[in-house]
């Protein structure tokens, strides 16, 4: 059988009816190590960013955005330099 149907032991009994275990299936499957679910994605940051709201002059934001993606990280770097960090 193909498609997005989720299989449980209740939906099939004959091994010939079992879903095909493709590379794509394994990529999406939950992984466990020692009985614990292994979380995917980025590991937690040592110093995570803090969400904040700040009001800036429009021309300043336009200038930061003019250099393309990553403008918030560049603004963060500029603020660090400005306060001597």
C-alpha positions as CSV (number, residue, x, y, z in Angstrom):
1,X,0.0,0.0,0.0
2,X,1.2,3.5,-0.7
3,X,0.1,7.0,0.3
4,X,0.1,8.9,3.5
5,X,-1.9,6.3,5.4
6,X,-0.6,5.6,8.9
7,X,-0.3,2.0,9.8
8,X,-0.8,0.5,13.2
9,X,-0.9,-3.1,14.3
10,X,-4.7,-2.9,14.0
11,X,-4.7,-1.9,10.4
12,X,-2.7,-4.9,9.0
13,X,-2.0,-8.4,10.1
14,X,-0.4,-10.0,7.1
15,X,3.3,-9.0,6.8
16,X,2.8,-8.7,3.1
17,X,0.4,-5.8,3.8
18,X,3.0,-4.0,5.9
19,X,4.1,-0.6,4.5
20,X,7.4,-0.4,2.6
21,X,10.2,1.0,4.7
22,X,11.9,3.4,2.4
23,X,14.7,5.8,3.1
24,X,12.1,8.6,3.2
25,X,10.1,6.7,5.8
26,X,13.2,6.4,8.0
27,X,14.1,10.1,7.6
28,X,10.7,11.0,9.1
29,X,10.6,8.3,11.7
30,X,11.0,9.1,15.4
31,X,14.4,7.9,16.7
32,X,14.9,6.5,20.2
33,X,18.1,5.9,22.1
34,X,18.0,4.0,25.4
35,X,14.2,4.3,25.4
36,X,14.2,8.1,25.1
37,X,13.0,10.1,22.1
38,X,16.0,11.8,20.3
39,X,14.9,15.3,19.5
40,X,15.7,16.6,16.1
41,X,16.7,20.0,14.9
42,X,19.2,22.5,16.3
43,X,20.6,21.8,19.7
44,X,19.8,24.4,22.4
45,X,22.0,27.4,22.3
46,X,24.4,28.1,25.2
47,X,23.2,31.7,25.2
48,X,19.8,31.8,23.4
49,X,18.4,35.0,21.9
50,X,15.8,36.9,23.7
51,X,12.7,38.1,21.9
52,X,12.2,41.8,22.3
53,X,10.4,44.7,20.6
54,X,12.3,47.8,19.8
55,X,11.4,50.9,17.8
56,X,14.0,52.1,15.4
57,X,14.0,54.8,12.8
58,X,12.8,53.6,9.4
59,X,15.9,54.8,7.5
60,X,18.1,52.8,9.9
61,X,16.1,49.6,9.4
62,X,16.1,50.3,5.6
63,X,19.9,50.6,5.7
64,X,20.3,47.3,7.7
65,X,18.0,45.5,5.3
66,X,19.7,46.9,2.2
67,X,22.6,44.4,2.8
68,X,20.1,41.4,2.6
69,X,19.3,38.5,4.8
70,X,20.7,38.5,8.3
71,X,20.1,42.1,9.0
72,X,18.9,41.4,12.6
73,X,22.2,39.5,13.3
74,X,24.2,42.4,11.9
75,X,22.2,44.8,14.1
76,X,23.0,42.6,17.1
77,X,26.7,42.6,16.2
78,X,26.7,46.4,15.8
79,X,25.0,46.9,19.2
80,X,27.6,44.6,20.8
81,X,30.5,46.6,19.3
82,X,28.8,49.9,20.3
83,X,28.6,48.9,24.0
84,X,32.1,47.3,24.0
85,X,31.2,43.6,24.1
